[in-house]
Amino acid sequence: MIDLYYWPTPNGHKITLFLEEAGLEYRLVPVDIGRGQQFEPRFLAISPNNRIPAIVDHAPADGGEPLALFESGAILLYLAEKTGRFLPTDLRGRKTVLEWLFWQVGGLGPMAGQAHHFLHYAPERIPYAIERYVREVSRLYGVLDGHLAGRRFIAGADYTIADMACYPWIVPWERQNQRLDDFPHLRRWFEEIRERPAVARAYARGKEVVTREVTVDDEARRFLFGQSAETTRRAREQRPS
């Protein structure tokens, strides 16, 4: 059994995509990031960066005590190695998957996240910031579009954790002020993944968790955008020793 500490964000969806594809038994533990649950002591003990997703594997491969992991890229790699699935075993195939996994966690995710923030959540419109991040997301879409020319999936013929990492960050393309029609190879790849039964199940799990309309009100802004070293230090001090 795997406990998945989760909220239906792109990074959260990455892990449900894997778990549904692999058919692993798991339990969703909702962490309402708009209400500050990511700063609760029990969660910080698992994810010291106070971000979702995180997992606790109650049956790790070494047979030892339950194992906690945070950071979505690390979780995908761990699960792929645990199951022997969605990660090539040959040197060159593995290299390609890891390149694009790290490309997503270091580039596509952060840049799209900044585009979301300045387009939809910033208290004032800052044209320079909006243009900066929308253009960078467009550049990254173009990079992936070019790579997918002549390839079914990111690493070639097989669906891997690189695809699982990137797909959820393309789902909100309209909120990033992008047009999929401008990226034909990316659109073809996106539409094929969208039709996978496990993808539909993964996104349905998110709707089970969040039954209310999620709005970014003043309280949510404080938890999502108002943190500092001081606030995280105070949260750590509440953790049990």
N, C-alpha and C positions, 0 to 999 in steps of 0.2 A: 504493500500500500504506500502511495505517495500522497502527502499533504501538499497541496498547491495553494500558497498564499497569493491572492489574486484580486485584481479588479479588471474589468474589460477594457483595457487600454491596448494599443498595439503591442507593447511588450508583454502584457498578460496573455494576449491571444497567441503569441508565439508558442507558449508552453502548452496550451490546450490543443493547438494544432498537432504538436508532437504526440501528446498523450492519446489523443483520439486516433491518430494514424497508427500508433503502435499497439493500441488496444490495452494499454496499461491500466490497472486499477488505481484510481485516484479519488481524492476527496478535496473539493473546493473549500477553502477557508477565505471568505470575503474579507478584504481590507479596504474599507471605504476611505479612499485617500482624500476626498473632499471634506471629511469630518475628522481627520487627524488620526485615524486608527493606525497609520504607519509609524506613529510615534509611541505607541503603547509598548510597555516593557517586554511583553511576550513576543512581539514582532521584532523589536530591535535585537533580541537575543538571537534571532535567526538571520535578520538582514540589517547589519549595522549601518548601512547607507540609507536606511529608512525609505526604501523604494521597493515597489513590487516589480516583478514577481520574485518569490522565493519558494523553495521546496524543502520538505523534510522527507527523505527516503528511509522508510522503516525497514527496508530489506536491502541494504547496500551489498555490493558484490563481495566485499571482504568479510561479510558475516558479522561485522561489529555493531556497535551502537548506532542508532539512527543518525543519519548524516544530513546536515543542513547545508544548503547552497543558496547564494543570492547572485544576482546579475543574470539576465536572460541569456546572453551568449554562452556563459559558463554552464548554465543549466542545460541548454540544448546540446552542448558538446558532451556533458556528463551523461545525459540520457541516451545519446547516440552510442556512446561507448558502452554503456550498461547493457543496452539491448542488442548491439551489433547491427543497428539499422540506420538508414538515412545518412551514412557517412562512409564513403569509399574506403576500402582497405589498402588500395594501391597508392603508392607515393604521390603520383601526380594528381590523381582524383581527389585525394585527401587535401593536398595542397590547395587545389582550386576552391574546394568548399570552405576551407578555413580563411582563405583570402577574402571571399565574399561575405562570410559571416562577420569578420572583423571590419570589413568595409561598411556593413550595415550598422554595427554597434558604434563605430567611430565616426560615421558620416551621415548616412541616410536618416537614421533615427534622430540624432541630435539636431540636424539642420531642419528636418521636417517639424520637429518639436518646436524649434524657434519660430518657424513660419506660423505654426498654429498659434503660438503665444501672441505674436505681434499682430496677426490678422484678427484674432477672436477674443483674446483675454486681456491684453494690455489696457490699462485705464485710459490711455490716450493713443491716438494714431500717430505713429512715427514713420513717415514715408520712407526715410532712408533705411530703417530696419526692415520694413516690409519688403521693399525692393531687394535688399541684400539677401534675405533668406528665401524669398520666392524664386529669385534667379538661381540661387545655389541649389535649391531643390530641383529646379528645371535642369540644371547641369547634371545632377546626379541621376535623374531619370534618363537623361541622354546617354550617360555612361552605361547604365544597365541596359537600355534599349540597344545600344551598339553591341554589347556583349552577347545579347540574346539572339542576334541575327544568326541564323543557321544552327541554333541550339534550342532544344525543346525546353530544357530547364537550365538553371544557372551553371550547374556542373556538367551539363551534357544531356545524356539520354535519361538519367535517373533523377527523381525527386529527392531532395536532400534537406538537411537543416539550413542550408543557405537560402533555399526557397522559402522555408518556414519563417526565417528571420526577416526576409525582405517583404513578403506579401502583406502582412498587416500594416506596414507603413505606406503601402500604395492604396489600400482600401479607402482612406480619406483623401483621395487625390483632389477632389473638388474643394475641400477645405484648405488645401495648400495652393489654391489658384493654379492648378495644372489641368491640362487637357490630355487624356489618354490617346485621343486620336492623333496627337502630335508624335506619338511614340508607338508605331505599329507593332514592333516586335515585343515590346513591353506589354501592350494591350493583349496580344495573342496569348502570352504567357499568363497574364493576370486572369484572363477569362477561363483558361483551362484549369488553373488552380481553384478558382471560385466554384467550379462544378464538382470538385472532389467531395464525396459524401462526408469524409472526416472534417473537412473545412466547414461544411454546413453544421455539423454537430458541435464543433468547437465554438462557433459564433452563437449557436443556440444556448450553450451553457452560460455565456455572458448575459443573455437576456433573462435567464433564470435567476442570476445573482442580483441584477439591478432591475427591480420591478417598478421603481419610481422614475420620474423624469429627472435626469441629472442636470443641474444648473450650477454654474460657477458664480455663487453669491459671495458676499463679503467674507463669510466664514471660510468658504472653500478657498478663496484667494489667499487668505492668511496662511492656510496650511500648505497650499500648493506653491505659492510664490513668495511668501514672506519669511522664509527660514534663513537662519544664519548659523555660524559656528556656535553662538551662544545658545540658541534654542535647541540645537542638537545636543549640546553638552548637557543641558538641563534634562533632556529626555534620557540620556544615557545614565544620569545619576539616579533615575527612578528604577533602573533595572535591578532585579534581585541579584545579589552576589552569589 
